[in-house]
């Protein structure tokens, strides 16, 4: 089913676009499906399992929000998403970790929901330390 979802979304005419998907059981955390592909990949290369060394990108943002809600934060709680965030704590080991937002001028103070919806890098990076390790770390590495 996961393979079909990717195949029906990433059409051959979309080359060089690719996709990867990991499906987890929300109750147990068990991985139910892992698939990665698309017309832009070499035959036999699975982006989800063979793409080592790639950054997690925006994947960590909804995971950070879900962890925050699980820890009784509200999606309406605010966080600073301003550019040029220098993170003193980085669960993946590179400290300090300096990041920017993908869109210049994005961020500023806004609620967690809006920051996640707008894919603001710095808001999630600033908020992760308050969630604690290993709650977010386990998903990131």
C-alpha positions as YAML, in Angstrom:
chain: A
units: angstrom
residues:
- id: 1
  name: UNK
  ca: [0.00, 0.00, 0.00]
- id: 2
  name: UNK
  ca: [2.87, 2.40, 0.83]
- id: 3
  name: UNK
  ca: [4.55, 1.60, -2.49]
- id: 4
  name: UNK
  ca: [1.28, 2.28, -4.30]
- id: 5
  name: UNK
  ca: [0.89, 5.62, -2.48]
- id: 6
  name: UNK
  ca: [4.31, 6.76, -3.66]
- id: 7
  name: UNK
  ca: [3.83, 5.42, -7.19]
- id: 8
  name: UNK
  ca: [0.48, 7.18, -7.55]
- id: 9
  name: UNK
  ca: [1.94, 10.46, -6.27]
- id: 10
  name: UNK
  ca: [5.34, 10.59, -7.94]
- id: 11
  name: UNK
  ca: [4.58, 10.02, -11.62]
- id: 12
  name: UNK
  ca: [7.34, 9.16, -14.14]
- id: 13
  name: UNK
  ca: [6.91, 12.62, -15.64]
- id: 14
  name: UNK
  ca: [7.94, 14.14, -12.26]
- id: 15
  name: UNK
  ca: [11.62, 13.10, -12.62]
- id: 16
  name: UNK
  ca: [13.90, 13.92, -10.83]
- id: 17
  name: UNK
  ca: [11.51, 14.00, -7.85]
- id: 18
  name: UNK
  ca: [11.63, 11.22, -5.28]
- id: 19
  name: UNK
  ca: [9.79, 10.22, -2.14]
- id: 20
  name: UNK
  ca: [10.33, 8.17, 0.97]
- id: 21
  name: UNK
  ca: [7.84, 6.97, 3.53]
- id: 22
  name: UNK
  ca: [8.03, 5.24, 6.89]
- id: 23
  name: UNK
  ca: [4.71, 4.20, 8.41]
- id: 24
  name: UNK
  ca: [4.61, 3.71, 12.18]
- id: 25
  name: UNK
  ca: [1.94, 2.29, 14.45]
- id: 26
  name: UNK
  ca: [1.04, 5.28, 16.66]
- id: 27
  name: UNK
  ca: [0.30, 3.08, 19.67]
- id: 28
  name: UNK
  ca: [3.33, 0.78, 19.69]
- id: 29
  name: UNK
  ca: [5.83, 2.74, 17.59]
- id: 30
  name: UNK
  ca: [6.36, -0.36, 15.44]
- id: 31
  name: UNK
  ca: [7.43, 0.32, 11.86]
- id: 32
  name: UNK
  ca: [4.74, -1.08, 9.55]
- id: 33
  name: UNK
  ca: [6.15, -0.03, 6.17]
- id: 34
  name: UNK
  ca: [9.29, 1.57, 4.76]
- id: 35
  name: UNK
  ca: [9.52, 2.50, 1.10]
- id: 36
  name: UNK
  ca: [11.50, 5.01, -0.92]
- id: 37
  name: UNK
  ca: [11.57, 5.57, -4.62]
- id: 38
  name: UNK
  ca: [10.51, 7.59, -7.58]
- id: 39
  name: UNK
  ca: [11.58, 8.14, -11.17]
- id: 40
  name: UNK
  ca: [14.62, 10.19, -10.12]
- id: 41
  name: UNK
  ca: [16.34, 7.26, -8.35]
- id: 42
  name: UNK
  ca: [18.69, 4.63, -9.72]
- id: 43
  name: UNK
  ca: [17.13, 1.19, -10.11]
- id: 44
  name: UNK
  ca: [17.32, -0.75, -6.83]
- id: 45
  name: UNK
  ca: [18.12, 2.31, -4.68]
- id: 46
  name: UNK
  ca: [15.69, 2.76, -1.78]
- id: 47
  name: UNK
  ca: [15.75, 6.36, -0.57]
- id: 48
  name: UNK
  ca: [14.24, 5.39, 2.80]
- id: 49
  name: UNK
  ca: [16.91, 2.82, 3.67]
- id: 50
  name: UNK
  ca: [19.89, 3.59, 1.43]
- id: 51
  name: UNK
  ca: [19.91, 7.38, 1.68]
- id: 52
  name: UNK
  ca: [22.18, 7.44, 4.76]
- id: 53
  name: UNK
  ca: [23.77, 10.72, 5.68]
- id: 54
  name: UNK
  ca: [20.82, 12.76, 4.48]
- id: 55
  name: UNK
  ca: [19.35, 15.29, 6.87]
- id: 56
  name: UNK
  ca: [15.90, 14.62, 8.25]
- id: 57
  name: UNK
  ca: [14.59, 17.84, 6.78]
- id: 58
  name: UNK
  ca: [11.04, 18.78, 7.64]
- id: 59
  name: UNK
  ca: [10.23, 15.30, 8.92]
- id: 60
  name: UNK
  ca: [11.17, 16.27, 12.46]
- id: 61
  name: UNK
  ca: [8.74, 19.21, 12.64]
- id: 62
  name: UNK
  ca: [5.45, 17.29, 13.02]
- id: 63
  name: UNK
  ca: [7.25, 14.78, 15.25]
- id: 64
  name: UNK
  ca: [8.35, 17.66, 17.47]
- id: 65
  name: UNK
  ca: [4.79, 19.03, 17.57]
- id: 66
  name: UNK
  ca: [3.32, 15.59, 18.34]
- id: 67
  name: UNK
  ca: [5.85, 15.10, 21.15]
- id: 68
  name: UNK
  ca: [4.98, 18.55, 22.52]
- id: 69
  name: UNK
  ca: [1.26, 17.73, 22.58]
- id: 70
  name: UNK
  ca: [2.02, 14.39, 24.21]
- id: 71
  name: UNK
  ca: [3.90, 16.33, 26.93]
- id: 72
  name: UNK
  ca: [0.85, 18.57, 27.49]
- id: 73
  name: UNK
  ca: [2.00, 21.61, 25.54]
- id: 74
  name: UNK
  ca: [-0.69, 23.31, 23.52]
- id: 75
  name: UNK
  ca: [-0.45, 23.83, 19.75]
- id: 76
  name: UNK
  ca: [-1.25, 27.46, 20.68]
- id: 77
  name: UNK
  ca: [1.93, 27.85, 22.79]
- id: 78
  name: UNK
  ca: [4.34, 30.25, 21.11]
- id: 79
  name: UNK
  ca: [7.96, 29.83, 20.13]
- id: 80
  name: UNK
  ca: [10.53, 32.02, 18.40]
- id: 81
  name: UNK
  ca: [11.11, 30.89, 14.82]
- id: 82
  name: UNK
  ca: [13.41, 33.75, 13.77]
- id: 83
  name: UNK
  ca: [16.24, 33.06, 11.34]
- id: 84
  name: UNK
  ca: [19.83, 32.29, 12.29]
- id: 85
  name: UNK
  ca: [19.12, 29.95, 15.16]
- id: 86
  name: UNK
  ca: [22.22, 28.85, 17.02]
- id: 87
  name: UNK
  ca: [21.19, 25.73, 18.92]
- id: 88
  name: UNK
  ca: [23.36, 24.84, 21.91]
- id: 89
  name: UNK
  ca: [21.69, 21.42, 22.23]
- id: 90
  name: UNK
  ca: [21.42, 19.15, 19.23]
- id: 91
  name: UNK
  ca: [20.35, 15.55, 19.80]
- id: 92
  name: UNK
  ca: [22.18, 14.35, 16.69]
- id: 93
  name: UNK
  ca: [25.52, 15.46, 18.14]
- id: 94
  name: UNK
  ca: [26.64, 18.52, 16.15]
- id: 95
  name: UNK
  ca: [26.86, 21.31, 18.72]
- id: 96
  name: UNK
  ca: [26.43, 24.15, 18.23]
- id: 97
  name: UNK
  ca: [24.04, 23.58, 15.35]
- id: 98
  name: UNK
  ca: [23.41, 26.68, 13.27]
- id: 99
  name: UNK
  ca: [20.36, 26.68, 11.03]
- id: 100
  name: UNK
  ca: [18.20, 29.03, 9.02]
- id: 101
  name: UNK
  ca: [14.66, 28.92, 7.72]
- id: 102
  name: UNK
  ca: [14.11, 27.97, 4.10]
- id: 103
  name: UNK
  ca: [12.16, 31.16, 3.40]
- id: 104
  name: UNK
  ca: [13.85, 34.43, 4.24]
- id: 105
  name: UNK
  ca: [11.84, 36.45, 6.73]
- id: 106
  name: UNK
  ca: [9.79, 33.48, 7.92]
- id: 107
  name: UNK
  ca: [9.49, 32.68, 11.57]
- id: 108
  name: UNK
  ca: [9.24, 35.25, 14.32]
- id: 109
  name: UNK
  ca: [7.06, 34.49, 17.33]
- id: 110
  name: UNK
  ca: [4.05, 32.33, 16.48]
- id: 111
  name: UNK
  ca: [2.17, 29.36, 17.87]
- id: 112
  name: UNK
  ca: [3.51, 25.83, 17.48]
- id: 113
  name: UNK
  ca: [0.73, 24.88, 15.08]
- id: 114
  name: UNK
  ca: [1.49, 27.78, 12.69]
- id: 115
  name: UNK
  ca: [5.24, 27.22, 12.91]
- id: 116
  name: UNK
  ca: [4.75, 23.54, 11.99]
- id: 117
  name: UNK
  ca: [2.23, 24.33, 9.24]
- id: 118
  name: UNK
  ca: [4.64, 26.87, 7.75]
- id: 119
  name: UNK
  ca: [7.60, 24.47, 8.13]
- id: 120
  name: UNK
  ca: [9.71, 26.92, 10.15]
- id: 121
  name: UNK
  ca: [13.04, 25.24, 10.91]
- id: 122
  name: UNK
  ca: [14.21, 27.47, 13.75]
- id: 123
  name: UNK
  ca: [11.01, 27.18, 15.81]
- id: 124
  name: UNK
  ca: [11.26, 23.38, 16.01]
- id: 125
  name: UNK
  ca: [14.98, 23.47, 16.67]
- id: 126
  name: UNK
  ca: [14.51, 25.96, 19.50]
- id: 127
  name: UNK
  ca: [11.61, 24.03, 21.00]
- id: 128
  name: UNK
  ca: [13.11, 20.51, 20.91]
- id: 129
  name: UNK
  ca: [15.33, 20.92, 24.02]
- id: 130
  name: UNK
  ca: [12.25, 21.58, 26.19]
- id: 131
  name: UNK
  ca: [10.85, 18.19, 25.12]
- id: 132
  name: UNK
  ca: [13.85, 16.27, 26.37]
- id: 133
  name: UNK
  ca: [16.02, 13.56, 25.10]
- id: 134
  name: UNK
  ca: [15.33, 10.79, 24.03]
- id: 135
  name: UNK
  ca: [11.71, 11.64, 23.13]
- id: 136
  name: UNK
  ca: [12.56, 13.48, 19.92]
- id: 137
  name: UNK
  ca: [16.07, 12.09, 19.50]
- id: 138
  name: UNK
  ca: [14.90, 8.52, 19.11]
- id: 139
  name: UNK
  ca: [13.01, 9.47, 16.00]
- id: 140
  name: UNK
  ca: [15.72, 11.68, 14.53]
- id: 141
  name: UNK
  ca: [18.69, 9.31, 14.56]
...
